[in-house]
């Protein structure tokens, strides 16, 4: 039974589906659902530490693409699409604060968006709704998201091989880690 769990883990993280899932999760996180893309990235990067940089670039690209979709939702259909989506996640109270932050320094707000507990979806929709230029949005999101995943890729590159060996000996540990990360992200989002 243990071997089948290891084989499934190896197939998922070593196959083509893993990077595609990472990219899709990053896009969806950026435009539709606040999701813990970092957990998917961590699973893949720990399994393949030599590919951590490429996986980080893929996650950053997917995240920026999702942000651009959210920006368009805010710019062209805030009342119809953006507002109901933000209301669904209880983020309507954050609109004014983020709008004020964008007016003070949109670049800095977008550059640091990956390091705050505020869902990235909000940054995209409000960016489009408040008129942050798309070029500015893309540039600073790419820099911020790229830096975020570069740091995570560096950690995975260094710590990946020992962690991978530890997980290979007990595959159920990964389930516990992913569950813990998801609960932490959910708790931060609720706060």
N, C-alpha and C positions, 0 to 999 in steps of 0.2 A: 504494500500500500504506500509506503514512504517513497519508493522509487517512482510510482506513477505520479505522485505530487511533484517530485523533482522534475520529472519529464515534462509535465504540463507547464511548470514554471519556466523551464528552459525553452520550450516551444514558443510560449507567449512572448517572453522577453527577447528571444533570439530570432524570431521570425519577422516577417514583413508587417504583421498586424500591429506590433508594438509601436513603432514610429508613427504609423497612420493613426492609431488611437490617440497618441500624444498630441499630434497636430490637430485632430478633430476636437479633442478636449480643450485645447488652448483656444481654438476659434470659438467654441461654444461658451467658454468662460468669459470671453471678451464681449460677447454680444447677446447672450441669452440667459445663462444660469451661472450664478457664482459657484464655481466648482474647484476642488483642490487639484489643479493641474500639477502642482509640485509633487503630489504623491505618485502620480503616474510617471512623471519625469524621474523621480528618485528610484522607483522600481526598475525602470529601464536603464538608467545610468549606473546603478549599482551592479546590474547584471552584465552590462557592457561598458566598463569604465573607459576603455580606449575610444569609445564612440560618444563619450559624455559631451564633448564640445559640439559635435554635430547635432546631437539630440537637443542641446541647449539652444542652438541656432534655430532648429526646427520648432521648438516650443515658443521661442521669441517671435518667430515669423507668424505662427498661427495666432498668437496672442495679439499681435499688431493687426492682423487681418480681421480678427474678431472685433477689435477696437474700432477699426474703420467701418465695419458694418454697423456697430452701435452709434458711431458718429453720424452716419447717414440716417439712422432711425431718429436721432435727435434733431438733425438739420432739416429733414424733409417731412417727418411725420411724428413730431413730438407728441401732439395731442392724441393721435390715433394709436401709435405704437409705443413710443418712449415712456410717456407718463403711465399708461397701464402696466407696463413691465416694471417700472420702478415702484409703483404702488404695490404690486404683487409681492415684492421683496421688502416692503417697508422702508424704502429709501427716499421717499418724497421729502422727508424732513432735512435731508442732506443737500437738496438742490441749491438753496440760497448760499450756504456756506461754501460749497464747491464753486458756484458761480463767482462769488467774491474772491476766492483763491485764484481762479482763472484770470480775473481782472487785475489782480496784483502781480501775478507771475505765472502765466500758463505753462511756460517751459519747465519751471521748477516743479510745479504741481504734477505734470505728466512724467517728468524724469523720476520722481519719487513714488509714483502711483503703485509700483510693485512692492513697496515696502510698508504700506499702510494697511490697516484692517478694512479699509473701505473697498468694496468690490469694484473691480476694474470696469465692469459694465456701466457703473454710474459715471465714471470718468468719460467714457465714450459718448454716452447719450447727452450728458450735460455739455460736453465739448461741442457737439454739433448744435445743440439748442442755443448755446450762448454765443455762437459765432467764432469759436476758435478756428483759425484757418486750418484746412485739412493738411497742408504741408507741415505746419508747425506741429499739429497733432501727431502725424506719422513720424516725423523726425525725433521728437522727444520721447514718444512711446517706444520707438525702436531702440533708442539709446538706453532708456530706463529698463525696458524688458530684456534687452540684450545683456546689460550689466547684471541684472538679477539672475538670469540663467547662466551667465559666465561664472559667477560666484558659486552657484550650485554645482555647475559642471566641474569646477576646480576641486570642490570638496569631494564629489563623487570620484574624480580621477585619483585622488590621493587615498581616500578612505574606502573606495569601492572594492578592491580586491579582498581586504580583510573582512569587510562586512558581507561580501558575497560568500566567502567560505563559511562564515558564521551562520548565514541563512541557509546555505546548502545542507548543513548538518541538521537543521531543524526548520523545514519550510513553513511550518505554522507560525513562526515568528513574524514572517512578512505580513500575514493576515492581521496580527496584533499591531504591528507598526502602522499599516495603512489605516486600520480602524482608529488608532490613537491620533494620527494626523488628521483624519477626517473629523473626529470629534473636536480637536483643538481648533480647526478652521471653522467648524460650525459654531463653536462656543464664541470665538472672536467675532464672527459675523453677527451673532445674536446680541452681543454686547454693543 
